[in-house]
Amino acid sequence: MTTLKIGTLAVVGVGLIGGSFAAALRRAGGVDRILGAGRRPETLAQAVTLGLIDEAVTLKEAAARADLIFIAAPVGAFEAIFSEIAPHLGAKTIVTDGGSTKRNVIEAARSGLGPRVAQFVPGHPMAGSHEKGPEAADPDLYVGRRVMLTPLVENHPEDVAMVQAVWQQCGANVVCIDSNQHDGVVATVSHLPHWVAALFMEYITGGDDATLKLETAGSGFRDFTRVAQGSPEMWRDIFVANRDAMLAELASLRQVMDRAEHALREHDAAWLEEMLARAAQARADWPGNLK
Amino acid sequence: MTTLKIGTLAVVGVGLIGGSFAAALRRAGGVDRILGAGRRPETLAQAVTLGLIDEAVTLKEAAARADLIFIAAPVGAFEAIFSEIAPHLGAKTIVTDGGSTKRNVIEAARSGLGPRVAQFVPGHPMAGSHEKGPEAADPDLYVGRRVMLTPLVENHPEDVAMVQAVWQQCGANVVCIDSNQHDGVVATVSHLPHWVAALFMEYITGGDDATLKLETAGSGFRDFTRVAQGSPEMWRDIFVANRDAMLAELASLRQVMDRAEHALREHDAAWLEEMLARAAQARADWPGNLK
Protein backbone atom coordinates (compact mmCIF):
# COMPACT_ATOMS: atom_id res chain seq x y z
CA MET A 1 0.00 0.00 0.00
CA THR A 2 1.44 3.32 -1.04
CA THR A 3 0.92 6.29 1.20
CA LEU A 4 -1.16 9.06 -0.28
CA LYS A 5 0.30 12.53 0.11
CA ILE A 6 -1.67 15.65 -0.69
CA GLY A 7 0.33 18.75 -1.43
CA THR A 8 -2.03 21.49 -0.32
CA LEU A 9 -5.28 20.93 1.54
CA ALA A 10 -7.83 23.71 1.95
CA VAL A 11 -10.47 23.45 4.64
CA VAL A 12 -13.56 25.63 4.31
CA GLY A 13 -14.93 25.97 7.83
CA VAL A 14 -12.31 25.26 10.50
CA GLY A 15 -14.62 24.16 13.33
CA LEU A 16 -15.11 20.70 14.82
CA ILE A 17 -15.53 18.81 11.52
CA GLY A 18 -13.07 20.74 9.34
CA GLY A 19 -10.53 21.29 12.08
CA SER A 20 -10.54 17.61 13.05
CA PHE A 21 -10.06 16.61 9.40
CA ALA A 22 -7.05 18.93 9.16
CA ALA A 23 -5.63 17.70 12.46
CA ALA A 24 -6.07 14.03 11.52
CA LEU A 25 -4.41 14.41 8.12
CA ARG A 26 -1.56 16.44 9.53
CA ARG A 27 -0.89 13.85 12.20
CA ALA A 28 -0.97 11.10 9.58
CA GLY A 29 1.64 12.96 7.54
CA GLY A 30 -0.79 13.04 4.65
CA VAL A 31 -0.45 16.70 3.77
CA ASP A 32 2.25 19.34 3.16
CA ARG A 33 0.36 22.56 3.72
CA ILE A 34 -3.10 23.38 5.08
CA LEU A 35 -5.07 26.48 4.10
CA GLY A 36 -8.20 27.55 5.92
CA ALA A 37 -11.11 29.66 4.68
CA GLY A 38 -14.29 30.72 6.43
CA ARG A 39 -16.66 33.47 7.38
CA ARG A 40 -15.08 34.70 10.57
CA PRO A 41 -11.50 36.08 10.56
CA GLU A 42 -11.22 35.51 14.32
CA THR A 43 -12.04 31.82 13.94
CA LEU A 44 -9.41 31.45 11.23
CA ALA A 45 -6.86 33.26 13.40
CA GLN A 46 -7.68 30.87 16.24
CA ALA A 47 -7.19 27.89 13.89
CA VAL A 48 -3.75 29.24 12.91
CA THR A 49 -2.83 29.72 16.58
CA LEU A 50 -3.92 26.16 17.36
CA GLY A 51 -1.82 24.85 14.47
CA LEU A 52 -4.82 23.41 12.66
CA ILE A 53 -4.13 25.45 9.53
CA ASP A 54 -0.94 27.09 8.25
CA GLU A 55 -2.59 30.10 6.63
CA ALA A 56 -5.95 31.84 6.41
CA VAL A 57 -7.02 32.47 2.81
CA THR A 58 -10.03 33.59 0.79
CA LEU A 59 -12.22 31.07 -1.00
CA LYS A 60 -10.74 32.25 -4.29
CA GLU A 61 -7.19 31.55 -3.07
CA ALA A 62 -8.24 28.20 -1.67
CA ALA A 63 -9.74 27.25 -5.04
CA ALA A 64 -6.65 28.30 -6.96
CA ARG A 65 -4.00 26.77 -4.68
CA ALA A 66 -5.40 23.60 -3.16
CA ASP A 67 -5.07 20.03 -4.43
CA LEU A 68 -7.96 18.98 -2.18
CA ILE A 69 -10.72 21.18 -0.78
CA PHE A 70 -12.79 19.95 2.15
CA ILE A 71 -16.01 21.93 2.76
CA ALA A 72 -17.18 21.76 6.36
CA ALA A 73 -19.82 24.48 6.55
CA PRO A 74 -23.57 24.42 7.34
CA VAL A 75 -25.18 22.83 4.26
CA GLY A 76 -27.27 25.96 3.63
CA ALA A 77 -24.04 27.80 2.72
CA PHE A 78 -22.83 25.25 0.15
CA GLU A 79 -24.28 26.72 -3.03
CA ALA A 80 -22.66 30.10 -2.41
CA ILE A 81 -19.34 28.42 -1.64
CA PHE A 82 -19.47 26.30 -4.80
CA SER A 83 -20.32 29.39 -6.90
CA GLU A 84 -17.45 31.33 -5.42
CA ILE A 85 -14.78 28.68 -5.94
CA ALA A 86 -15.95 27.48 -9.39
CA PRO A 87 -14.24 30.13 -11.58
CA HIS A 88 -10.91 29.67 -9.80
CA LEU A 89 -10.83 25.92 -9.29
CA GLY A 90 -7.64 24.20 -10.45
CA ALA A 91 -8.19 21.67 -13.23
CA LYS A 92 -6.97 18.80 -11.06
CA THR A 93 -8.32 20.00 -7.72
CA ILE A 94 -10.71 17.61 -5.99
CA VAL A 95 -13.50 18.97 -3.80
CA THR A 96 -15.21 16.94 -1.09
CA ASP A 97 -17.36 17.80 1.92
CA GLY A 98 -18.61 16.78 5.33
CA GLY A 99 -22.24 17.84 4.93
CA SER A 100 -24.87 15.81 6.78
CA THR A 101 -27.23 15.65 3.80
CA LYS A 102 -26.25 14.68 0.30
CA ARG A 103 -29.05 15.18 -2.23
CA ASN A 104 -29.29 18.90 -1.64
CA VAL A 105 -25.49 19.27 -1.49
CA ILE A 106 -25.25 17.54 -4.87
CA GLU A 107 -27.91 19.88 -6.27
CA ALA A 108 -25.95 22.83 -4.91
CA ALA A 109 -22.77 21.46 -6.51
CA ARG A 110 -24.42 21.00 -9.91
CA SER A 111 -25.77 24.50 -9.73
CA GLY A 112 -22.68 26.19 -8.28
CA LEU A 113 -19.87 24.24 -9.96
CA GLY A 114 -21.58 23.76 -13.32
CA PRO A 115 -19.44 21.63 -15.68
CA ARG A 116 -16.75 21.21 -12.96
CA VAL A 117 -19.14 19.15 -10.82
CA ALA A 118 -17.16 16.05 -11.87
CA GLN A 119 -14.42 17.30 -9.50
CA PHE A 120 -16.76 17.08 -6.50
CA VAL A 121 -16.91 13.80 -4.53
CA PRO A 122 -19.69 14.12 -1.92
CA GLY A 123 -19.00 12.68 1.54
CA HIS A 124 -20.33 12.55 5.08
CA PRO A 125 -18.40 11.47 8.19
CA MET A 126 -20.68 10.00 10.90
CA ALA A 127 -18.90 11.72 13.73
CA GLY A 128 -19.62 14.79 15.76
CA SER A 129 -19.98 16.24 19.18
CA HIS A 130 -22.02 18.95 20.80
CA GLU A 131 -18.78 20.92 21.06
CA LYS A 132 -18.04 23.52 18.45
CA GLY A 133 -15.24 25.63 16.98
CA PRO A 134 -11.53 25.12 16.30
CA GLU A 135 -10.79 24.37 19.96
CA ALA A 136 -13.04 21.29 19.69
CA ALA A 137 -10.98 19.87 16.79
CA ASP A 138 -9.58 16.43 17.57
CA PRO A 139 -7.32 14.29 15.35
CA ASP A 140 -9.05 11.20 16.79
CA LEU A 141 -12.59 12.31 15.90
CA TYR A 142 -12.83 10.03 12.86
CA VAL A 143 -10.95 7.00 14.18
CA GLY A 144 -13.16 3.93 13.78
CA ARG A 145 -16.02 6.04 12.44
CA ARG A 146 -18.09 5.45 9.34
CA VAL A 147 -17.71 7.82 6.40
CA MET A 148 -20.24 7.59 3.58
CA LEU A 149 -19.32 8.74 0.10
CA THR A 150 -22.12 9.23 -2.45
CA PRO A 151 -20.19 9.49 -5.74
CA LEU A 152 -21.65 11.18 -8.79
CA VAL A 153 -21.93 9.46 -12.17
CA GLU A 154 -19.56 12.19 -13.43
CA ASN A 155 -16.81 11.39 -10.90
CA HIS A 156 -13.59 9.74 -12.08
CA PRO A 157 -13.09 6.50 -10.11
CA GLU A 158 -9.53 7.51 -9.20
CA ASP A 159 -10.82 10.70 -7.58
CA VAL A 160 -13.31 8.72 -5.51
CA ALA A 161 -10.49 6.36 -4.54
CA MET A 162 -8.34 9.34 -3.53
CA VAL A 163 -11.03 10.76 -1.22
CA GLN A 164 -11.56 7.30 0.23
CA ALA A 165 -7.83 6.95 0.91
CA VAL A 166 -7.72 10.35 2.61
CA TRP A 167 -10.50 9.35 5.00
CA GLN A 168 -8.76 6.06 5.68
CA GLN A 169 -5.69 8.05 6.70
CA CYS A 170 -7.95 9.77 9.25
CA GLY A 171 -8.79 6.33 10.64
CA ALA A 172 -12.33 6.14 9.22
CA ASN A 173 -14.00 3.21 7.53
CA VAL A 174 -15.48 4.29 4.22
CA VAL A 175 -18.46 3.01 2.28
CA CYS A 176 -19.97 4.26 -0.99
CA ILE A 177 -23.77 4.42 -1.19
CA ASP A 178 -26.47 6.13 -3.19
CA SER A 179 -27.30 9.67 -2.10
CA ASN A 180 -31.02 8.93 -1.68
CA GLN A 181 -30.28 5.94 0.50
CA HIS A 182 -27.79 8.05 2.47
CA ASP A 183 -30.35 10.74 3.18
CA GLY A 184 -32.92 8.19 4.37
CA VAL A 185 -30.42 6.41 6.62
CA VAL A 186 -29.15 9.56 8.31
CA ALA A 187 -32.68 10.89 8.67
CA THR A 188 -33.41 7.83 10.81
CA VAL A 189 -30.24 7.36 12.83
CA SER A 190 -29.10 10.94 13.25
CA HIS A 191 -31.64 13.61 12.32
CA LEU A 192 -34.68 12.00 13.95
CA PRO A 193 -32.97 11.56 17.36
CA HIS A 194 -31.84 15.18 17.24
CA TRP A 195 -35.33 16.34 16.33
CA VAL A 196 -36.96 14.39 19.15
CA ALA A 197 -34.34 15.31 21.74
CA ALA A 198 -34.65 19.03 20.92
CA LEU A 199 -38.44 18.92 21.02
CA PHE A 200 -38.33 17.01 24.28
CA MET A 201 -36.26 19.87 25.77
CA GLU A 202 -38.74 22.36 24.28
CA TYR A 203 -41.58 20.39 25.85
CA ILE A 204 -40.02 20.24 29.33
CA THR A 205 -38.96 23.85 29.50
CA GLY A 206 -42.31 25.11 28.20
CA GLY A 207 -44.45 22.95 30.49
CA ASP A 208 -45.54 22.83 34.12
CA ASP A 209 -43.03 22.28 36.90
CA ALA A 210 -40.08 22.91 34.55
CA THR A 211 -37.62 23.75 37.32
CA LEU A 212 -38.58 20.77 39.47
CA LYS A 213 -38.43 18.48 36.44
CA LEU A 214 -34.97 19.65 35.40
CA GLU A 215 -33.71 19.29 38.98
CA THR A 216 -35.16 15.80 39.20
CA ALA A 217 -33.84 14.56 35.86
CA GLY A 218 -31.10 11.95 36.06
CA SER A 219 -28.70 10.06 33.83
CA GLY A 220 -31.39 8.74 31.46
CA PHE A 221 -32.47 12.29 30.69
CA ARG A 222 -28.85 13.38 30.38
CA ASP A 223 -28.04 10.87 27.65
CA PHE A 224 -31.39 11.10 25.85
CA THR A 225 -31.07 14.86 25.43
CA ARG A 226 -27.32 15.23 24.92
CA VAL A 227 -27.53 15.78 21.15
CA ALA A 228 -29.97 18.66 21.63
CA GLN A 229 -26.96 20.84 22.47
CA GLY A 230 -25.79 20.82 18.83
CA SER A 231 -25.42 23.99 16.76
CA PRO A 232 -28.90 25.44 16.04
CA GLU A 233 -27.75 26.87 12.72
CA MET A 234 -26.21 23.61 11.51
CA TRP A 235 -29.25 21.58 12.51
CA ARG A 236 -31.70 24.08 11.05
CA ASP A 237 -29.92 23.64 7.71
CA ILE A 238 -29.94 19.86 8.05
CA PHE A 239 -33.68 19.69 8.74
CA VAL A 240 -34.51 22.11 5.93
CA ALA A 241 -32.19 20.28 3.53
CA ASN A 242 -33.49 16.83 4.42
CA ARG A 243 -37.10 17.95 4.81
CA ASP A 244 -38.75 15.28 2.66
CA ALA A 245 -36.91 12.42 4.32
CA MET A 246 -37.61 13.95 7.76
CA LEU A 247 -41.33 14.25 7.09
CA ALA A 248 -41.39 10.61 5.99
CA GLU A 249 -39.49 9.63 9.15
CA LEU A 250 -41.88 11.54 11.39
CA ALA A 251 -44.89 9.86 9.78
CA SER A 252 -43.33 6.40 10.21
CA LEU A 253 -42.27 6.99 13.82
CA ARG A 254 -45.75 8.25 14.58
CA GLN A 255 -47.23 4.94 13.41
CA VAL A 256 -45.03 3.02 15.83
CA MET A 257 -45.80 5.46 18.64
CA ASP A 258 -49.53 5.29 17.95
CA ARG A 259 -49.43 1.50 18.08
CA ALA A 260 -47.74 1.61 21.47
CA GLU A 261 -50.09 4.27 22.82
CA HIS A 262 -52.99 2.06 21.81
CA ALA A 263 -51.46 -0.82 23.79
CA LEU A 264 -51.02 1.41 26.83
CA ARG A 265 -54.56 2.74 26.55
CA GLU A 266 -55.93 -0.82 26.30
CA HIS A 267 -53.86 -2.07 29.28
CA ASP A 268 -52.06 -4.48 26.93
CA ALA A 269 -49.14 -5.19 29.25
CA ALA A 270 -48.10 -8.27 27.26
CA TRP A 271 -47.60 -6.27 24.05
CA LEU A 272 -45.67 -3.60 25.94
CA GLU A 273 -43.34 -6.13 27.50
CA GLU A 274 -42.70 -7.81 24.14
CA MET A 275 -41.93 -4.47 22.53
CA LEU A 276 -39.67 -3.42 25.40
CA ALA A 277 -37.85 -6.76 25.25
CA ARG A 278 -37.32 -6.44 21.47
CA ALA A 279 -36.03 -2.89 21.89
CA ALA A 280 -33.70 -3.82 24.76
CA GLN A 281 -32.30 -6.77 22.80
CA ALA A 282 -31.80 -4.75 19.63
CA ARG A 283 -29.98 -2.04 21.57
CA ALA A 284 -27.84 -4.60 23.40
CA ASP A 285 -26.95 -6.23 20.05
CA TRP A 286 -26.06 -2.92 18.38
CA PRO A 287 -22.64 -3.33 16.68
CA GLY A 288 -21.62 0.14 17.89
CA ASN A 289 -21.44 -1.20 21.45
CA LEU A 290 -18.15 -2.84 20.51
CA LYS A 291 -16.49 0.43 19.55
CA MET B 1 -25.60 15.63 63.74
CA THR B 2 -26.03 12.20 65.27
CA THR B 3 -25.35 9.17 63.16
CA LEU B 4 -28.33 6.99 62.48
CA LYS B 5 -27.77 3.28 62.95
CA ILE B 6 -30.27 0.68 61.83
CA GLY B 7 -30.07 -2.70 63.54
CA THR B 8 -31.40 -4.98 60.84
CA LEU B 9 -32.14 -3.95 57.27
CA ALA B 10 -34.12 -6.21 54.96
CA VAL B 11 -33.91 -5.66 51.21
CA VAL B 12 -36.66 -7.17 49.06
CA GLY B 13 -35.13 -7.54 45.62
CA VAL B 14 -31.33 -7.57 45.68
CA GLY B 15 -30.64 -6.25 42.16
CA LEU B 16 -29.22 -2.93 41.07
CA ILE B 17 -31.48 -0.72 43.22
CA GLY B 18 -31.77 -2.90 46.33
CA GLY B 19 -28.19 -4.17 46.19
CA SER B 20 -26.81 -0.65 45.82
CA PHE B 21 -28.89 0.54 48.78
CA ALA B 22 -27.49 -2.30 50.91
CA ALA B 23 -23.94 -1.65 49.73
CA ALA B 24 -24.17 2.10 50.36
CA LEU B 25 -25.57 1.68 53.90
CA ARG B 26 -23.06 -0.98 54.78
CA ARG B 27 -20.18 1.20 53.61
CA ALA B 28 -21.57 4.14 55.60
CA GLY B 29 -21.64 1.95 58.73
CA GLY B 30 -25.35 2.61 59.00
CA VAL B 31 -26.48 -0.98 59.52
CA ASP B 32 -25.61 -4.02 61.64
CA ARG B 33 -27.12 -6.84 59.63
CA ILE B 34 -28.63 -7.07 56.15
CA LEU B 35 -31.27 -9.63 55.20
CA GLY B 36 -32.28 -10.23 51.60
CA ALA B 37 -35.54 -11.61 50.21
CA GLY B 38 -36.65 -12.18 46.65
CA ARG B 39 -38.12 -14.46 44.06
CA ARG B 40 -35.01 -16.24 42.85
CA PRO B 41 -32.88 -18.26 45.30
CA GLU B 42 -29.89 -18.11 42.94
CA THR B 43 -29.98 -14.31 42.92
CA LEU B 44 -30.08 -14.25 46.71
CA ALA B 45 -27.18 -16.69 46.86
CA GLN B 46 -25.22 -14.45 44.53
CA ALA B 47 -25.98 -11.42 46.74
CA VAL B 48 -24.63 -13.35 49.76
CA THR B 49 -21.49 -14.30 47.83
CA LEU B 50 -20.96 -10.68 46.80
CA GLY B 51 -21.35 -9.56 50.44
CA LEU B 52 -24.38 -7.39 49.68
CA ILE B 53 -26.55 -9.27 52.17
CA ASP B 54 -25.65 -11.38 55.17
CA GLU B 55 -28.49 -13.85 54.89
CA ALA B 56 -31.27 -14.88 52.49
CA VAL B 57 -34.68 -14.99 54.19
CA THR B 58 -38.37 -15.31 53.36
CA LEU B 59 -40.62 -12.27 53.24
CA LYS B 60 -42.20 -13.45 56.49
CA GLU B 61 -38.83 -13.56 58.23
CA ALA B 62 -37.86 -10.19 56.80
CA ALA B 63 -41.10 -8.69 58.16
CA ALA B 64 -40.58 -10.15 61.60
CA ARG B 65 -36.88 -9.40 62.04
CA ALA B 66 -36.10 -6.14 60.23
CA ASP B 67 -36.09 -2.62 61.65
CA LEU B 68 -36.21 -1.20 58.12
CA ILE B 69 -37.51 -2.93 55.01
CA PHE B 70 -36.56 -1.58 51.57
CA ILE B 71 -38.68 -2.93 48.71
CA ALA B 72 -36.88 -2.83 45.37
CA ALA B 73 -39.06 -5.00 43.14
CA PRO B 74 -41.00 -4.27 39.94
CA VAL B 75 -43.95 -2.15 41.06
CA GLY B 76 -46.44 -4.73 39.77
CA ALA B 77 -45.28 -7.08 42.53
CA PHE B 78 -45.78 -4.62 45.40
CA GLU B 79 -49.32 -5.48 46.44
CA ALA B 80 -48.46 -9.17 46.88
CA ILE B 81 -45.34 -8.25 48.85
CA PHE B 82 -47.26 -5.89 51.15
CA SER B 83 -49.94 -8.56 51.75
CA GLU B 84 -47.34 -11.15 52.59
CA ILE B 85 -45.40 -9.01 55.06
CA ALA B 86 -48.40 -7.33 56.74
CA PRO B 87 -49.33 -10.07 59.25
CA HIS B 88 -45.72 -10.43 60.44
CA LEU B 89 -44.58 -6.83 60.45
CA GLY B 90 -42.93 -5.68 63.67
CA ALA B 91 -44.79 -2.86 65.41
CA LYS B 92 -41.84 -0.48 65.01
CA THR B 93 -40.61 -1.67 61.62
CA ILE B 94 -40.51 0.99 58.92
CA VAL B 95 -41.10 0.01 55.32
CA THR B 96 -39.91 2.11 52.38
CA ASP B 97 -39.38 1.44 48.69
CA GLY B 98 -37.59 2.39 45.50
CA GLY B 99 -40.53 2.09 43.12
CA SER B 100 -40.58 4.45 40.14
CA THR B 101 -44.26 5.32 40.55
CA LYS B 102 -45.91 6.38 43.75
CA ARG B 103 -49.71 6.66 43.48
CA ASN B 104 -50.15 3.01 42.56
CA VAL B 105 -47.57 1.90 45.14
CA ILE B 106 -49.48 3.82 47.81
CA GLU B 107 -52.73 2.19 46.67
CA ALA B 108 -51.02 -1.21 46.88
CA ALA B 109 -49.76 -0.37 50.37
CA ARG B 110 -53.19 0.71 51.60
CA SER B 111 -54.66 -2.47 50.23
CA GLY B 112 -51.88 -4.87 51.28
CA LEU B 113 -50.81 -3.37 54.61
CA GLY B 114 -54.26 -2.28 55.79
CA PRO B 115 -54.05 -0.40 59.11
CA ARG B 116 -50.27 -0.76 59.16
CA VAL B 117 -49.92 1.53 56.16
CA ALA B 118 -48.74 4.27 58.55
CA GLN B 119 -45.46 2.31 58.76
CA PHE B 120 -44.84 2.74 55.03
CA VAL B 121 -42.89 5.80 53.83
CA PRO B 122 -42.95 5.82 50.00
CA GLY B 123 -39.75 6.80 48.20
CA HIS B 124 -38.09 6.88 44.82
CA PRO B 125 -34.37 7.30 44.12
CA MET B 126 -33.66 8.94 40.74
CA ALA B 127 -30.78 6.68 39.91
CA GLY B 128 -30.42 3.67 37.74
CA SER B 129 -28.51 2.02 34.98
CA HIS B 130 -29.24 -0.37 32.16
CA GLU B 131 -27.27 -2.95 34.11
CA LYS B 132 -29.15 -5.42 36.21
CA GLY B 133 -28.75 -7.90 39.05
CA PRO B 134 -26.64 -8.07 42.21
CA GLU B 135 -23.37 -7.79 40.27
CA ALA B 136 -24.47 -4.32 39.10
CA ALA B 137 -24.86 -3.09 42.70
CA ASP B 138 -22.69 -0.07 43.46
CA PRO B 139 -22.34 1.77 46.80
CA ASP B 140 -21.87 5.01 44.82
CA LEU B 141 -25.11 4.70 42.83
CA TYR B 142 -26.99 7.22 44.96
CA VAL B 143 -24.19 9.70 45.64
CA GLY B 144 -25.35 13.16 44.61
CA ARG B 145 -28.65 11.80 43.34
CA ARG B 146 -32.14 13.04 44.04
CA VAL B 147 -34.44 10.87 46.17
CA MET B 148 -38.11 11.84 46.34
CA LEU B 149 -40.21 10.82 49.34
CA THR B 150 -43.99 11.13 49.07
CA PRO B 151 -45.10 10.77 52.71
CA LEU B 152 -48.61 9.64 53.64
CA VAL B 153 -50.86 11.65 55.92
CA GLU B 154 -50.71 8.64 58.27
CA ASN B 155 -46.89 8.67 58.54
CA HIS B 156 -45.23 9.75 61.79
CA PRO B 157 -42.86 12.64 61.04
CA GLU B 158 -40.01 10.89 62.84
CA ASP B 159 -40.37 7.89 60.54
CA VAL B 160 -40.17 10.13 57.49
CA ALA B 161 -37.11 11.80 59.02
CA MET B 162 -35.53 8.39 59.59
CA VAL B 163 -35.98 7.34 55.96
CA GLN B 164 -34.62 10.69 54.88
CA ALA B 165 -31.56 10.24 57.10
CA VAL B 166 -30.94 6.76 55.72
CA TRP B 167 -30.91 8.09 52.14
CA GLN B 168 -28.60 10.90 53.18
CA GLN B 169 -26.21 8.25 54.50
CA CYS B 170 -26.24 6.82 50.97
CA GLY B 171 -25.13 10.22 49.70
CA ALA B 172 -28.47 11.22 48.20
CA ASN B 173 -30.23 14.57 48.43
CA VAL B 174 -33.80 14.06 49.58
CA VAL B 175 -36.95 16.06 48.90
CA CYS B 176 -40.54 15.41 49.99
CA ILE B 177 -43.26 16.02 47.41
CA ASP B 178 -46.86 15.07 46.73
CA SER B 179 -47.33 11.69 45.08
CA ASN B 180 -49.38 13.11 42.20
CA GLN B 181 -46.75 15.68 41.46
CA HIS B 182 -44.10 12.97 41.70
CA ASP B 183 -45.83 10.79 39.14
CA GLY B 184 -46.18 13.68 36.70
CA VAL B 185 -42.55 14.74 37.09
CA VAL B 186 -41.10 11.27 36.54
CA ALA B 187 -43.48 10.64 33.66
CA THR B 188 -41.82 13.58 31.91
CA VAL B 189 -38.16 13.25 32.82
CA SER B 190 -37.80 9.48 33.06
CA HIS B 191 -40.70 7.48 31.64
CA LEU B 192 -41.25 9.48 28.47
CA PRO B 193 -37.57 9.29 27.38
CA HIS B 194 -37.62 5.55 27.98
CA TRP B 195 -40.84 5.17 25.99
CA VAL B 196 -39.51 7.16 23.04
CA ALA B 197 -36.08 5.50 23.05
CA ALA B 198 -37.61 2.02 23.08
CA LEU B 199 -40.05 2.88 20.30
CA PHE B 200 -37.25 4.43 18.29
CA MET B 201 -35.38 1.10 18.49
CA GLU B 202 -38.59 -0.71 17.54
CA TYR B 203 -38.97 1.64 14.58
CA ILE B 204 -35.40 1.19 13.31
CA THR B 205 -35.30 -2.57 13.64
CA GLY B 206 -38.71 -3.02 12.04
CA GLY B 207 -38.07 -0.69 9.11
CA ASP B 208 -36.14 -0.64 5.81
CA ASP B 209 -32.34 -0.82 5.75
CA ALA B 210 -32.21 -1.83 9.44
CA THR B 211 -28.74 -3.37 9.21
CA LEU B 212 -27.25 -0.46 7.28
CA LYS B 213 -28.87 2.00 9.68
CA LEU B 214 -27.56 0.25 12.77
CA GLU B 215 -24.07 0.06 11.24
CA THR B 216 -24.19 3.73 10.35
CA ALA B 217 -25.45 4.97 13.69
CA GLY B 218 -22.95 6.95 15.78
CA SER B 219 -22.58 8.50 19.19
CA GLY B 220 -25.81 10.52 19.01
CA PHE B 221 -27.80 7.33 18.48
CA ARG B 222 -25.80 5.59 21.20
CA ASP B 223 -26.73 8.10 23.87
CA PHE B 224 -30.29 8.71 22.70
CA THR B 225 -31.14 4.99 22.88
CA ARG B 226 -29.07 3.92 25.91
CA VAL B 227 -32.03 3.78 28.30
CA ALA B 228 -33.89 1.40 25.98
CA GLN B 229 -31.72 -1.39 27.39
CA GLY B 230 -33.55 -1.30 30.73
CA SER B 231 -35.42 -4.29 32.17
CA PRO B 232 -38.55 -4.95 30.03
CA GLU B 233 -40.44 -6.30 33.04
CA MET B 234 -39.63 -3.32 35.26
CA TRP B 235 -40.54 -0.82 32.57
CA ARG B 236 -43.74 -2.64 31.61
CA ASP B 237 -44.83 -2.28 35.23
CA ILE B 238 -43.86 1.40 35.30
CA PHE B 239 -45.83 2.22 32.16
CA VAL B 240 -48.88 0.28 33.30
CA ALA B 241 -48.69 1.81 36.79
CA ASN B 242 -48.24 5.36 35.52
CA ARG B 243 -50.60 4.93 32.57
CA ASP B 244 -52.71 8.05 33.11
CA ALA B 245 -49.72 10.34 33.53
CA MET B 246 -48.03 8.69 30.52
CA LEU B 247 -51.06 9.19 28.29
CA ALA B 248 -51.17 12.85 29.31
CA GLU B 249 -47.44 13.17 28.56
CA LEU B 250 -47.81 11.59 25.14
CA ALA B 251 -50.64 13.95 24.25
CA SER B 252 -48.60 16.98 25.35
CA LEU B 253 -45.42 15.89 23.57
CA ARG B 254 -47.45 15.28 20.43
CA GLN B 255 -48.61 18.92 20.47
CA VAL B 256 -45.02 20.14 20.55
CA MET B 257 -44.01 17.67 17.82
CA ASP B 258 -46.97 18.64 15.65
CA ARG B 259 -46.05 22.31 15.97
CA ALA B 260 -42.50 21.58 14.81
CA GLU B 261 -43.65 19.33 11.97
CA HIS B 262 -45.88 22.14 10.79
CA ALA B 263 -42.87 24.49 10.75
CA LEU B 264 -40.82 21.96 8.78
CA ARG B 265 -43.65 21.38 6.32
CA GLU B 266 -44.05 25.16 5.82
CA HIS B 267 -40.26 25.71 5.35
CA ASP B 268 -40.27 27.91 8.47
CA ALA B 269 -36.51 27.84 9.02
CA ALA B 270 -36.62 30.80 11.41
CA TRP B 271 -38.99 29.03 13.81
CA LEU B 272 -36.88 25.88 13.65
CA GLU B 273 -33.69 27.76 14.45
CA GLU B 274 -35.34 29.55 17.37
CA MET B 275 -36.64 26.28 18.76
CA LEU B 276 -33.27 24.55 18.31
CA ALA B 277 -31.52 27.48 20.01
CA ARG B 278 -33.94 27.37 22.96
CA ALA B 279 -33.47 23.61 23.30
CA ALA B 280 -29.67 23.83 23.06
CA GLN B 281 -29.57 26.60 25.66
CA ALA B 282 -31.91 24.79 28.05
CA ARG B 283 -29.85 21.62 27.77
CA ALA B 284 -26.58 23.54 28.27
CA ASP B 285 -28.07 25.23 31.36
CA TRP B 286 -29.33 21.97 32.87
CA PRO B 287 -28.18 21.85 36.52
CA GLY B 288 -27.31 18.15 36.12
CA ASN B 289 -24.36 19.12 33.91
CA LEU B 290 -22.53 20.16 37.06
CA LYS B 291 -22.80 16.72 38.65
Interface residues (C-beta under 8 A of the other chain):
Chain A: M126 A127 G128 S129 R145 R146 M148 I177 Q181 G184 V185 V186 T188 V189 S190 L192 P193 H194 W195 V196 A197 A198 L199 F200 M201 E202 Y203 I204 T205 G206 G207 D208 D209 L212 K213 L214 E215 T216 A217 G218 S219 G220 F221 R222 D223 F224 T225 R226 V227 A228 Q229 G230 S231 P232 E233 W235 R236 F239 V240 R243 M246 L247 L250 S252 L253 V256 M257 A260 E261 L264 R265 H267 A269 L272 E273 M275 L276 A277 R278 A279 A280 A282 R283 A284 W286 P287 G288
Chain B: M126 A127 G128 S129 R145 R146 M148 I177 Q181 G184 V185 V186 T188 V189 S190 L192 P193 H194 W195 V196 A197 A198 L199 F200 M201 E202 Y203 I204 T205 G206 G207 D208 D209 L212 K213 L214 E215 T216 A217 G218 S219 G220 F221 R222 D223 F224 T225 R226 V227 A228 Q229 G230 S231 P232 E233 W235 R236 F239 V240 R243 M246 L247 L250 S252 L253 V256 M257 A260 E261 L264 R265 H267 A269 L272 E273 M275 L276 A277 R278 A279 A280 A282 R283 A284 W286 P287 G288
